Amino acid sequence: MIVGRQYARRLSEIQPFRVMKLMARANELQALGHPVVHMEVGEPDFPTPSAIMEGARVALDEGRTKYTPAEGIGQLREKLATYYQTQYGLDVPTSRIFITSGGSGALLLATALTLNAGEGLLMTDPGYPCSRHFLKSFGADGHLVPVSAGDGYQLSPELVERYWQETTRGVLLASPANPTGAVMNPLTLAQIIELVEVKKGHVIVDEIYHGLYYADQRLPSALSMSDQVIVVNSFSKYFGMTGWRLGWMVVPENAISLVEKLAQNLFICPSSVAQYAALNAFSVEARMEMEGNREEFRERRDFMLGELRELGFGVPIVPEGAFYIYAKIPPGLEESEKFCARLLEHHNVAITPGTDFGFNKADEHVRFSYAQNLQVLSSGIENLKSGLMR
Ligand SMILES: Cc1ncc(COP(=O)(O)O)c(C=O)c1O
């Protein structure tokens, strides 16, 4: 081993994504024969819709394995423009749509686009941890705003005013959010956008769970409120394409050439086969499959919510989207990391400690993912029950 070689200082401020480690341990235990119930994973259990799989087979047969334009193939950008038209009634010019390497690629591009080193974006704590770590990778900071059930686990214009610092350059919102499943009221979203635009700041809205919203009405995209927002989305969750690494972002007109040169340099292009496969994601057949999955997620949410509340977990607001429930651990039990470790090692159930999502009362919370079928979820609840009786 070479001693004394220094790696970048910024890495000391980037924490590991604990859930990945937890998942690896859960898989290890499973390989040893333990019937572990996975409630930690942030990915749908459903397979990628068959029309998309078929699209990939055709793409391979046609040899679609070369670099594509950095902004993605025209056909897919056009499909997305049509999607905004049919789904949201919005005219989004194709030129503003960039195909990216997952929502993660889009978040990296948005970070590189908006922030200088030493600057930051307001974001919720708890929140998706990688977002603040993307900022750290560019020498910027997540300006964390502690939010609770009383705030609906989302920012508000008041919180934006209160936490805005001299070095704050905007806000990064996610609705529905990870880990809380919380959805921002569209009126609040519009007010925040207006407020931040007055401050000449950036508004980045992570809409990657938009397709997994369980109320009956449609959730408006932030794009309907301003053409200056940056919207991030993904084929991972609603479209069931986590491992394909495909997402997209919509940027303001005056950022197109900047994002283009960033995308060229950082990624060259998103996966070619994945892009051609995703052309079929908008077919009637695929949409029916995805809508069926959404319906099932809603049933699972209702089941899990009832069970967890009965077991004494604190879930003060109904999570309206995504596939997570963020819950306060019942009184008298360990802090979240110890609690999760014990549940995994001794009770065959994997859940994620709150400490993965920030610092705000993180020790008191855990995240349940309900991306498993009802039968698996009920056996997970049985395992959990045994873990609560110490
Ligand atoms: C809120 C949020 N944003 C972005 C991502 C990144 O997802 P992907 O890169 O698979 O699109 C995730 C993944 O879990 C997430 O929860």
The ligand as an SDF file (V2000), in Angstrom:
LIG
                    3D

 16 16  0  0  0  0  0  0  0  0999 V2000
  -35.3210   11.6970   -5.4890 C   0  0  0  0  0  0  0  0  0  0  0  0
  -34.4240   10.9460   -6.4040 C   0  0  0  0  0  0  0  0  0  0  0  0
  -33.7950   11.6130   -7.4080 N   0  0  0  0  0  0  0  0  0  0  0  0
  -32.9630   10.9840   -8.2520 C   0  0  0  0  0  0  0  0  0  0  0  0
  -32.7190    9.6260   -8.1450 C   0  0  0  0  0  0  0  0  0  0  0  0
  -31.7860    8.9870   -9.1320 C   0  0  0  0  0  0  0  0  0  0  0  0
  -32.3750    7.9850   -9.8570 O   0  0  0  0  0  0  0  0  0  0  0  0
  -31.8690    7.4980  -11.3040 P   0  0  0  0  0  0  0  0  0  0  0  0
  -30.4860    8.0040  -11.4920 O   0  0  0  0  0  0  0  0  0  0  0  0
  -31.9610    6.0060  -11.2620 O   0  0  0  0  0  0  0  0  0  0  0  0
  -32.8160    8.1150  -12.2820 O   0  0  0  0  0  0  0  0  0  0  0  0
  -33.3310    8.8810   -7.1140 C   0  0  0  0  0  0  0  0  0  0  0  0
  -33.0700    7.4390   -6.9490 C   0  0  0  0  0  0  0  0  0  0  0  0
  -33.5020    6.7870   -6.0390 O   0  0  0  0  0  0  0  0  0  0  0  0
  -34.2080    9.5690   -6.2190 C   0  0  0  0  0  0  0  0  0  0  0  0
  -34.8260    8.9210   -5.2310 O   0  0  0  0  0  0  0  0  0  0  0  0
  1  2  1  0
  2  3  1  0
  2 15  2  0
  3  4  2  0
  4  5  1  0
  5  6  1  0
  5 12  2  0
  6  7  1  0
  7  8  1  0
  8  9  2  0
  8 10  1  0
  8 11  1  0
 12 13  1  0
 12 15  1  0
 13 14  2  0
 15 16  1  0
M  END
$$$$
